[in-house]
Amino acid sequence: MNPIASFVRHPLVLRGVLLLFGLGLGAGLVGFFARPDRDYTFEIAKNMDIFGKILREINLNYVDDVDPNQLVKVGVDAMLKKLDPYTNYITASEIEDYQLISTGQYGGIGASLSTIDGTTFISEVYENWPAHKAGIMAGDVLLRIDNEDLKEKKYNSNQVRDLLRGQPKTSVRVVVQREGQPQPLTFEVVREDVKIENVPFSGRVADGIGYIALSQFTKDASGDVRKAYEALKQGNAPLRGLILDLRGNPGGLLYEAVAVSNLFVPAGEKIVETRGKMDGSYKRYDSERPPMDAEIPLVVLVNGSSASASEIVSGVMQDLDRGVVVGQRSFGKGLVQTTRPLSYKTQLKITTARYYTPSGRCIQSIDYTHGETENGVRKADSLRQQFKTRNGRPVTDAGGILPDIEAKEPELHKLTQDLLNKRMIFDFATRYRREHPELPASPRDFKIDDALYTQFVNYVRERNFESESKFTKDLEALNKTLEKEAYYDQVQAEVQAIKARIEQLRKNDIYAHRDEISYFLRTEIVSRYHFKRGRIEASFEDDPYIKTAVEVLNDPARYRGILQGTAK
């Protein structure tokens, strides 16, 4: 018998082959090795033989002890890296994280963490979940979890998160240091099955205009949108328009994207098609139920972080001329992943198809077929194909969803970025919350007045905050260069005068850019009292996306003109 054929028939080797390549022990070799265009039976068997012998030699002869599980994980990850970023090997220890993506649920305390310079702190507390009910607050610095001293071992955010997670109804002891408290605080927190909300906020942004923020497409996302819409209709004034906010929504379940689309389009409409290589990979998903509302004027908000299922929904609304898309070009993820169970509670998430919106376009931006998975190859604008919406408006493929109306976000000043990155705004909000047990106004009405802004400026100065300036660095470099020149003494006074003038102007930046700094101050402070829903509501007044959406919905002629392709 051929030695390779004998090798691949060995039950242990077969088990390893199936584990590595994603069919599980119940699958047959015929389906595994066969491809429609080429038979790779010999090549796969040969390379599995080589791989197994290399692993055996390392285990027997390498100078140090090695973990074969870790070696195999590295090898599999390196292999999958040649495909695309979305094809991943999921170990048994990573299953919970993967399930969180699809279900939005996990066993834990309900809080987000951040780590800066080795210090892990609570960055956000989820309303009405265990951390909130126990009294833990955003800004609390984590010192100890049960018997684990976080300072002693220098845990990172992911490691701390794993310590906090666990089976529902189990208890975890959390010790924190709170700003303004001389002694650490200890909390006994009972874990729950935490469910991250698909719809963190819904409400009215203007007279007769409703707003629904959809942050993910986990289980029952469509049901959550329906409930939010029904609640909006209960107001005294009738709804004249609706804003569906998909900004920052990374996607999720395909069938939920279909179901959300179905809420706004009649039954029988094509929503999306998936097309892959294998038989049975072509599927067409239509709207099957009567819509929630197929008539209300609709604006869908997207940005560069709106991906996958978000792009299906926004693409459907655009292709069927059901709603106006406002914002920035979306991410451009048009690949479909399927999860395959493997041995020993592991899984393979593998890209099996591309999806196509009703007009026939695939919005995948990056081509990963050339082994360039880190950066890929972005299709040139000149090579993109043009398609037509139902009303004949031109749309293109291979570049995400291009909005019908662009909403421009102002570029943040360097000072504002540094205030955010160095936690000046976050830490000031922590102090404000401690000094003011109750917010003196509703989220939308809360303002940063002169007195409060002055407090913030003084706080920043007390912390000896300095914003890094490229101009100052360049001036210092010029000064050092001039020191080596013979005429340095003649220009030194001028250089120092410029430096002093720049420093004076930089001191005034905190007032010159008060409006954009106040925006982040307001939303951060409000979030300490009203959590994520408060942060969203407090942003409405200064949000360029919301302003643009409201303007369009308040101008029916313009709205119709955009969808008919006649608006300029």
C-alpha positions as CSV (number, residue, x, y, z in Angstrom):
1,M,0.0,0.0,0.0
2,N,1.2,3.6,-0.7
3,P,2.7,4.8,2.6
4,I,0.9,8.1,2.4
5,A,-2.4,6.5,1.8
6,S,-1.7,4.2,4.7
7,F,-0.8,7.2,6.9
8,V,-3.9,9.1,6.1
9,R,-6.1,6.1,6.9
10,H,-4.7,5.8,10.4
11,P,-7.5,6.7,12.8
12,L,-5.4,9.1,14.8
13,V,-4.1,10.9,11.7
14,L,-7.6,11.1,10.3
15,R,-8.9,12.6,13.5
16,G,-6.1,15.2,13.3
17,V,-6.9,15.9,9.6
18,L,-10.5,16.5,10.4
19,L,-9.7,18.7,13.4
20,L,-7.4,20.9,11.4
21,F,-9.6,21.3,8.4
22,G,-13.0,21.7,9.9
23,L,-15.3,18.8,9.2
24,G,-15.5,17.0,12.6
25,L,-15.3,13.3,13.1
26,G,-18.7,12.5,11.5
27,A,-17.7,13.8,8.1
28,G,-16.4,11.6,5.3
29,L,-13.1,12.0,3.5
30,V,-14.9,12.2,0.2
31,G,-16.6,15.5,1.0
32,F,-13.4,16.8,2.7
33,F,-10.9,16.1,-0.1
34,A,-13.0,16.7,-3.1
35,R,-13.3,20.1,-4.8
36,P,-15.4,20.9,-7.8
37,D,-12.4,22.0,-9.9
38,R,-9.5,19.9,-8.6
39,D,-8.8,16.9,-6.4
40,Y,-6.2,17.7,-3.6
41,T,-6.3,14.3,-2.0
42,F,-2.6,13.5,-2.5
43,E,-1.4,17.0,-1.6
44,I,-3.4,17.2,1.6
45,A,-2.3,13.7,2.7
46,K,1.4,14.5,1.9
47,N,1.4,17.7,3.9
48,M,-0.4,16.2,6.8
49,D,2.3,13.5,6.9
50,I,4.9,16.2,7.0
51,F,3.1,18.3,9.6
52,G,2.6,15.3,11.9
53,K,6.3,14.3,11.7
54,I,7.5,17.8,12.4
55,L,5.2,18.0,15.4
56,R,6.5,14.6,16.6
57,E,10.2,15.6,16.2
58,I,9.7,18.8,18.1
59,N,7.9,17.0,20.9
60,L,10.7,14.4,21.2
61,N,13.9,16.3,20.4
62,Y,13.4,20.1,21.0
63,V,15.6,21.4,23.8
64,D,12.8,22.7,25.9
65,D,9.3,21.4,26.7
66,V,6.7,22.6,24.3
67,D,2.9,22.7,24.4
68,P,1.6,20.8,21.3
69,N,-1.8,22.5,21.7
70,Q,-0.2,25.9,21.4
71,L,2.0,24.8,18.4
72,V,-1.1,23.5,16.6
73,K,-3.0,26.7,17.3
74,V,-0.2,28.8,15.9
75,G,0.1,26.5,12.9
76,V,-3.6,26.6,12.2
77,D,-3.8,30.4,12.7
78,A,-0.9,30.9,10.3
79,M,-2.6,28.7,7.7
80,L,-5.9,30.6,8.0
81,K,-4.1,33.9,7.8
82,K,-3.5,33.1,4.1
83,L,-7.3,33.2,3.5
84,D,-9.2,36.2,4.9
85,P,-9.4,37.9,8.4
86,Y,-12.8,36.3,9.1
87,T,-11.9,32.7,8.8
88,N,-10.8,31.7,12.3
89,Y,-10.1,28.6,14.4
90,I,-12.0,28.9,17.7
91,T,-10.6,27.0,20.6
92,A,-12.7,25.6,23.4
93,S,-11.6,28.5,25.7
94,E,-12.7,31.0,23.1
95,I,-16.2,29.6,22.5
96,E,-17.8,31.9,25.0
97,D,-16.4,35.0,23.3
98,Y,-17.7,33.7,19.9
99,Q,-21.2,33.0,21.4
100,L,-21.3,36.6,22.7
101,I,-21.0,37.8,19.1
102,S,-24.0,35.8,18.0
103,T,-26.2,35.9,21.1
104,G,-25.1,39.1,22.8
105,Q,-25.1,37.1,26.1
106,Y,-22.4,36.1,28.6
107,G,-22.1,35.2,32.2
108,G,-20.6,38.2,34.1
109,I,-21.2,41.4,35.9
110,G,-22.2,43.8,33.1
111,A,-19.3,46.3,32.7
112,S,-16.7,47.3,30.1
113,L,-13.0,47.5,31.1
114,S,-10.0,49.5,29.9
115,T,-6.3,49.2,30.8
116,I,-3.9,52.1,30.6
117,D,-0.3,51.9,31.8
118,G,-1.0,48.7,33.6
119,T,-4.1,50.0,35.5
120,T,-7.4,48.4,34.7
121,F,-10.5,50.4,35.4
122,I,-14.3,50.3,34.7
123,S,-14.9,52.3,31.6
124,E,-18.7,51.7,31.4
125,V,-21.3,50.1,33.6
126,Y,-24.4,48.5,32.0
127,E,-27.6,49.8,33.4
128,N,-29.6,47.4,35.7
129,W,-27.0,44.6,35.5
130,P,-25.0,43.2,38.4
131,A,-22.2,45.8,38.6
132,H,-24.7,48.6,38.5
133,K,-26.9,47.0,41.1
134,A,-23.9,46.3,43.4
135,G,-22.8,50.0,43.3
136,I,-19.7,49.8,41.0
137,M,-19.2,52.9,39.0
138,A,-17.4,54.0,35.8
139,G,-13.9,55.2,36.8
140,D,-13.4,52.6,39.6
141,V,-9.9,51.2,39.4
142,L,-9.8,47.4,39.9
143,L,-7.4,46.2,42.6
144,R,-8.4,42.6,43.3
145,I,-10.8,40.0,42.0
146,D,-11.4,37.2,44.5
147,N,-7.9,36.1,45.4
148,E,-6.1,37.7,42.4
149,D,-4.1,40.8,43.0
150,L,-4.2,42.7,39.7
151,K,-1.2,44.9,40.5
152,E,1.0,42.0,41.4
153,K,0.6,40.1,38.1
154,K,0.0,43.0,35.7
155,Y,-3.2,41.6,34.2
156,N,-4.4,43.1,30.9
157,S,-8.1,43.9,30.1
158,N,-8.8,40.5,28.6
159,Q,-7.4,38.6,31.5
160,V,-9.3,40.7,34.0
161,R,-12.5,40.2,31.9
162,D,-12.0,36.5,32.1
163,L,-11.7,36.7,35.9
164,L,-15.0,38.6,36.2
165,R,-16.9,36.3,33.9
166,G,-18.4,33.0,35.1
167,Q,-21.6,31.0,35.5
168,P,-24.7,33.0,36.4
169,K,-25.7,33.0,40.1
170,T,-22.0,32.6,41.1
171,S,-20.5,35.3,43.2
172,V,-17.3,37.3,42.6
173,R,-15.6,39.6,45.1
174,V,-14.4,42.9,43.5
175,V,-12.1,45.4,45.2
176,V,-11.8,48.8,43.7
177,Q,-10.2,52.2,44.4
178,R,-12.6,55.0,43.9
179,E,-11.6,58.6,43.2
180,G,-12.0,60.6,46.4
181,Q,-12.3,57.6,48.7
182,P,-9.3,57.1,51.1
183,Q,-9.8,53.3,51.4
184,P,-10.6,50.6,48.8
185,L,-14.2,49.5,48.4
186,T,-15.2,45.9,48.3
187,F,-18.3,44.5,46.4
188,E,-19.8,41.1,46.4
189,V,-21.3,40.8,42.9
190,V,-23.6,37.9,41.8
191,R,-23.1,37.2,38.1
192,E,-26.0,37.1,35.8
193,D,-26.6,36.0,32.2
194,V,-25.9,39.5,30.8
195,K,-27.6,40.4,27.6
196,I,-26.2,43.3,25.6
197,E,-29.0,45.4,24.2
198,N,-29.5,45.4,20.4
199,V,-31.4,48.7,20.8
200,P,-29.6,50.8,23.5
201,F,-31.9,53.8,22.9
202,S,-35.0,54.9,21.0
203,G,-36.9,58.1,21.2
204,R,-37.9,61.2,19.4
205,V,-35.2,63.6,18.1
206,A,-37.5,66.2,16.8
207,D,-41.2,66.9,16.4
208,G,-42.7,63.8,14.7
209,I,-39.4,62.2,14.0
210,G,-38.4,59.0,15.7
211,Y,-35.0,57.5,16.3
212,I,-33.8,53.9,16.9
213,A,-30.2,53.1,17.6
214,L,-29.4,49.5,16.5
215,S,-26.0,48.5,17.9
216,Q,-25.7,44.9,16.7
217,F,-27.6,42.1,15.0
218,T,-27.7,39.4,17.7
219,K,-30.7,37.2,18.4
220,D,-34.1,38.9,18.2
221,A,-32.6,42.2,17.0
222,S,-35.6,42.6,14.6
223,G,-38.0,42.0,17.6
224,D,-36.2,44.7,19.5
225,V,-36.5,47.2,16.6
226,R,-40.2,46.4,16.3
227,K,-40.8,47.0,20.0
228,A,-39.0,50.3,19.9
229,Y,-41.0,51.4,16.9
230,E,-44.3,50.5,18.5
231,A,-43.3,52.5,21.6
232,L,-42.4,55.5,19.4
233,K,-45.9,55.4,17.9
234,Q,-47.5,55.8,21.3
235,G,-46.5,59.5,21.5
236,N,-49.1,62.2,21.3
237,A,-47.9,63.5,17.9
238,P,-47.9,61.1,14.9
239,L,-44.6,60.0,13.5
240,R,-43.7,61.7,10.2
241,G,-40.3,60.0,9.8
242,L,-37.9,57.5,11.3
243,I,-34.1,57.5,11.7
244,L,-32.5,54.0,12.0
245,D,-28.9,54.5,13.3
246,L,-26.5,51.7,12.2
247,R,-23.3,53.7,12.9
248,G,-20.7,51.5,14.6
249,N,-22.8,48.4,14.2
250,P,-20.4,45.6,13.2
251,G,-23.1,43.2,12.1
252,G,-24.1,39.8,13.4
253,L,-26.7,37.3,12.3
254,L,-27.7,37.2,8.6
255,Y,-31.3,36.1,9.4
256,E,-31.7,39.1,11.7
257,A,-30.5,41.5,8.9
258,V,-33.2,39.9,6.7
259,A,-35.8,40.3,9.4
260,V,-34.9,43.9,10.2
261,S,-35.2,44.7,6.4
262,N,-38.5,42.9,6.3
263,L,-39.9,45.4,8.9
264,F,-39.8,48.1,6.3
265,V,-40.4,46.4,2.9
266,P,-43.4,44.4,1.7
267,A,-43.5,40.6,1.7
268,G,-42.0,39.0,-1.4
269,E,-39.1,41.4,-1.9
270,K,-35.6,40.0,-2.5
271,I,-33.5,41.0,0.5
272,V,-30.1,39.3,-0.1
273,E,-28.5,36.5,-2.0
274,T,-25.5,34.4,-0.9
275,R,-23.2,32.8,-3.5
276,G,-20.3,30.4,-2.8
277,K,-18.3,27.7,-4.5
278,M,-20.0,24.5,-3.2
279,D,-23.3,23.1,-4.2
280,G,-26.0,24.5,-2.0
281,S,-24.1,27.7,-1.2
282,Y,-26.5,29.8,-3.3
283,K,-29.4,31.0,-1.2
284,R,-32.0,33.7,-1.7
285,Y,-33.5,35.4,1.2
286,D,-36.9,37.2,0.7
287,S,-39.1,39.2,3.0
288,E,-41.7,36.7,4.1
289,R,-43.9,38.6,6.5
290,P,-46.1,41.7,6.2
291,P,-44.0,44.8,7.0
292,M,-44.1,46.8,10.2
293,D,-44.3,50.0,8.2
294,A,-43.5,50.1,4.5
295,E,-44.5,53.8,4.0
296,I,-43.0,55.9,6.7
297,P,-40.1,58.1,5.4
298,L,-36.9,56.5,6.5
299,V,-33.3,57.6,6.9
300,V,-30.5,55.0,7.6
301,L,-27.3,56.3,9.2
302,V,-24.0,54.5,8.4
303,N,-20.3,55.2,8.9
304,G,-17.0,53.5,8.3
305,S,-17.7,51.1,11.2
306,S,-21.1,49.9,9.9
307,A,-20.4,46.4,8.5
308,S,-21.8,43.1,7.3
309,A,-25.5,42.9,8.4
310,S,-25.6,46.7,8.7
311,E,-24.6,46.9,5.1
312,I,-27.3,44.4,4.1
313,V,-30.0,46.5,5.7
314,S,-28.7,49.9,4.4
315,G,-28.1,48.3,1.0
316,V,-31.6,46.9,0.8
317,M,-33.1,50.3,1.7
318,Q,-31.0,52.0,-0.9
319,D,-31.5,49.4,-3.7
320,L,-35.2,49.3,-3.2
321,D,-35.4,53.1,-2.8
322,R,-37.1,52.5,0.5
323,G,-35.0,55.0,2.5
324,V,-32.3,57.6,2.2
325,V,-28.8,56.6,3.4
326,V,-26.9,59.3,5.3
327,G,-23.4,59.3,6.6
328,Q,-20.0,58.0,5.4
329,R,-19.1,55.1,3.2
330,S,-19.6,51.9,5.2
331,F,-16.9,49.3,6.0
332,G,-17.4,47.0,3.0
333,K,-17.7,43.5,4.3
334,G,-19.6,41.3,1.9
335,L,-18.4,37.9,3.0
336,V,-20.5,35.3,4.7
337,Q,-19.1,33.0,7.5
338,T,-20.4,29.6,8.5
339,T,-19.4,27.9,11.7
340,R,-18.3,24.2,11.5
341,P,-18.1,22.1,14.7
342,L,-14.8,20.4,15.2
343,S,-13.5,17.9,17.7
344,Y,-12.9,18.6,21.4
345,K,-15.4,21.5,21.6
346,T,-13.5,23.6,19.0
347,Q,-15.0,25.2,16.0
348,L,-14.0,26.7,12.6
349,K,-15.6,29.9,11.4
350,I,-15.0,29.8,7.7
351,T,-15.9,32.2,4.8
352,T,-18.2,30.2,2.6
353,A,-20.0,32.8,0.3
354,R,-20.4,36.4,-0.7
355,Y,-23.6,38.2,-0.3
356,Y,-25.4,40.4,-2.9
357,T,-27.9,43.1,-2.3
358,P,-31.2,43.3,-4.3
359,S,-29.6,45.2,-7.2
360,G,-27.0,42.4,-7.6
361,R,-24.0,44.1,-6.2
362,C,-21.5,42.7,-3.7
363,I,-20.1,45.4,-1.5
364,Q,-17.0,43.6,-0.3
365,S,-14.2,46.2,-0.4
366,I,-11.1,44.2,0.0
367,D,-9.9,41.3,-2.2
368,Y,-8.2,38.7,-0.1
369,T,-7.6,36.1,-2.9
370,H,-3.9,37.1,-3.3
371,G,-2.7,36.0,0.1
372,E,-2.6,39.6,1.4
373,T,-4.9,39.1,4.3
374,E,-3.5,41.9,6.5
375,N,-4.1,44.6,3.9
376,G,-5.7,42.9,1.0
377,V,-6.2,44.6,-2.4
378,R,-8.8,47.3,-2.6
379,K,-10.5,47.5,-5.9
380,A,-9.9,50.7,-7.9
381,D,-12.9,53.0,-8.3
382,S,-12.5,52.8,-12.1
383,L,-12.9,49.0,-12.0
384,R,-16.1,48.9,-9.9
385,Q,-19.3,47.8,-11.6
386,Q,-22.4,50.0,-11.7
387,F,-25.8,48.7,-10.8
388,K,-29.2,50.4,-10.6
389,T,-31.7,50.8,-7.8
390,R,-35.4,50.2,-8.4
391,N,-35.9,53.8,-9.5
392,G,-32.8,53.7,-11.7
393,R,-30.3,55.4,-9.5
394,P,-26.7,54.3,-10.1
395,V,-24.9,52.4,-7.3
396,T,-21.6,50.6,-7.4
397,D,-20.1,47.4,-6.0
398,A,-16.9,46.6,-4.1
399,G,-16.7,49.6,-1.9
400,G,-19.2,49.4,0.9
401,I,-22.5,51.3,0.9
402,L,-21.9,54.9,-0.4
403,P,-24.5,57.1,1.3
404,D,-27.0,59.2,-0.7
405,I,-26.0,62.2,1.4
406,E,-22.7,62.6,3.0
407,A,-22.6,63.8,6.7
408,K,-19.2,65.3,7.4
409,E,-17.7,64.8,10.9
410,P,-15.5,67.7,12.0
411,E,-11.9,66.7,12.4
412,L,-11.0,66.9,16.1
413,H,-8.3,69.3,17.2
414,K,-5.1,67.7,18.5
415,L,-5.9,69.2,22.0
416,T,-9.3,67.5,22.1
417,Q,-7.8,64.1,21.0
418,D,-5.1,64.4,23.8
419,L,-7.7,65.3,26.4
420,L,-9.6,62.1,25.4
421,N,-6.6,59.9,25.1
422,K,-5.1,61.0,28.5
423,R,-8.4,60.5,30.3
424,M,-8.8,64.2,31.3
425,I,-12.5,64.2,30.2
426,F,-13.2,60.7,31.6
427,D,-11.6,61.5,35.0
428,F,-13.3,64.8,35.3
429,A,-16.6,63.1,34.7
430,T,-15.7,60.6,37.5
431,R,-15.1,63.5,39.9
432,Y,-18.2,65.3,38.8
433,R,-20.3,62.2,39.5
434,R,-18.9,61.9,43.0
435,E,-19.5,65.5,43.8
436,H,-23.0,65.6,42.3
437,P,-25.1,62.5,43.3
438,E,-27.9,63.6,40.9
439,L,-27.8,65.1,37.5
440,P,-29.5,68.5,37.7
441,A,-31.1,68.2,34.3
442,S,-32.3,65.6,31.8
443,P,-29.8,64.2,29.4
444,R,-30.8,66.3,26.4
445,D,-31.1,69.5,28.5
446,F,-27.8,69.2,30.4
447,K,-25.3,71.9,29.3
448,I,-21.7,72.8,30.0
449,D,-22.1,76.4,31.2
450,D,-19.2,78.9,31.8
451,A,-18.8,77.9,35.5
452,L,-18.6,74.2,34.7
453,Y,-16.2,74.7,31.9
454,T,-14.0,76.8,34.1
455,Q,-13.9,74.0,36.6
456,F,-12.8,71.6,33.9
457,V,-10.0,74.0,32.7
458,N,-8.8,74.3,36.3
459,Y,-8.9,70.5,36.7
460,V,-6.8,70.1,33.6
461,R,-4.2,72.5,34.9
462,E,-4.1,70.9,38.3
463,R,-3.3,67.6,36.6
464,N,-0.4,69.3,34.8
465,F,-1.8,68.2,31.4
466,E,0.2,69.0,28.4
467,S,-0.9,68.5,24.8
468,E,1.7,67.2,22.5
469,S,2.4,69.6,19.6
470,K,4.2,68.6,16.4
471,F,5.0,72.2,15.8
472,T,6.7,72.6,19.1
473,K,8.7,69.4,18.5
474,D,9.8,70.7,15.1
475,L,10.7,74.0,16.6
476,E,12.9,72.3,19.2
477,A,14.6,70.3,16.4
478,L,15.2,73.5,14.5
479,N,16.7,75.1,17.6
480,K,19.1,72.2,18.1
481,T,20.2,72.4,14.5
482,L,20.7,76.2,14.8
483,E,22.9,75.6,17.8
484,K,25.4,73.9,15.6
485,E,25.5,76.9,13.2
486,A,27.8,79.9,13.6
487,Y,24.9,82.4,13.5
488,Y,22.9,80.8,16.3
489,D,23.4,83.8,18.6
490,Q,21.9,86.2,16.0
491,V,18.6,84.2,15.7
492,Q,18.2,82.8,19.2
493,A,16.0,85.7,20.4
494,E,13.7,85.3,17.4
495,V,13.4,81.6,17.9
496,Q,12.6,82.0,21.6
497,A,10.0,84.7,20.8
498,I,8.2,82.4,18.4
499,K,8.3,79.6,20.9
500,A,6.8,81.8,23.6
501,R,4.1,83.0,21.2
502,I,3.1,79.5,20.2
503,E,2.9,78.4,23.9
504,Q,0.6,81.3,24.6
505,L,-1.6,80.4,21.7
506,R,-1.7,76.8,22.8
507,K,-2.8,77.8,26.3
508,N,-5.8,79.5,24.6
509,D,-6.7,76.4,22.6
510,I,-8.8,75.0,25.4
511,Y,-11.1,78.0,25.0
512,A,-10.8,78.3,21.2
513,H,-12.1,74.7,20.9
514,R,-14.6,74.8,23.7
515,D,-17.5,73.6,21.6
516,E,-16.0,70.3,20.6
517,I,-14.5,69.7,24.0
518,S,-17.9,70.5,25.7
519,Y,-19.6,67.9,23.5
520,F,-17.4,65.1,24.9
521,L,-17.6,66.5,28.4
522,R,-21.4,66.6,28.2
523,T,-21.9,63.1,26.9
524,E,-19.3,61.6,29.3
525,I,-20.9,63.3,32.4
526,V,-24.4,62.3,31.3
527,S,-23.4,58.7,30.8
528,R,-22.5,58.4,34.5
529,Y,-26.1,59.0,35.4
530,H,-28.1,57.7,32.4
531,F,-25.6,55.2,31.0
532,K,-25.4,54.4,27.3
533,R,-28.9,55.7,26.5
534,G,-28.0,59.0,28.1
535,R,-24.8,59.3,26.2
536,I,-26.7,58.8,22.9
537,E,-29.5,61.2,23.8
538,A,-27.1,63.9,25.0
539,S,-25.3,63.8,21.6
540,F,-28.3,64.7,19.5
541,E,-27.9,68.5,19.5
542,D,-24.4,68.5,18.0
543,D,-24.5,65.3,15.9
544,P,-24.0,66.2,12.2
545,Y,-25.6,62.9,11.1
546,I,-28.8,63.5,13.2
547,K,-29.0,67.1,12.0
548,T,-28.7,66.0,8.3
549,A,-31.3,63.2,8.8
550,V,-33.8,65.6,10.4
551,E,-33.3,68.2,7.6
552,V,-34.1,65.5,5.0
553,L,-37.1,64.2,6.8
554,N,-38.5,67.7,7.3
555,D,-38.2,68.3,3.5
556,P,-40.6,65.8,1.9
557,A,-39.8,67.1,-1.7
558,R,-36.1,66.7,-1.2
559,Y,-36.6,63.2,0.3
560,R,-38.7,62.1,-2.7
561,G,-36.3,63.7,-5.1
562,I,-33.3,61.7,-3.6
563,L,-35.1,58.4,-4.0
564,Q,-36.3,59.2,-7.5
565,G,-32.9,60.4,-8.6
566,T,-34.0,63.9,-9.4
567,A,-32.6,65.8,-6.4
568,K,-29.3,67.7,-6.9
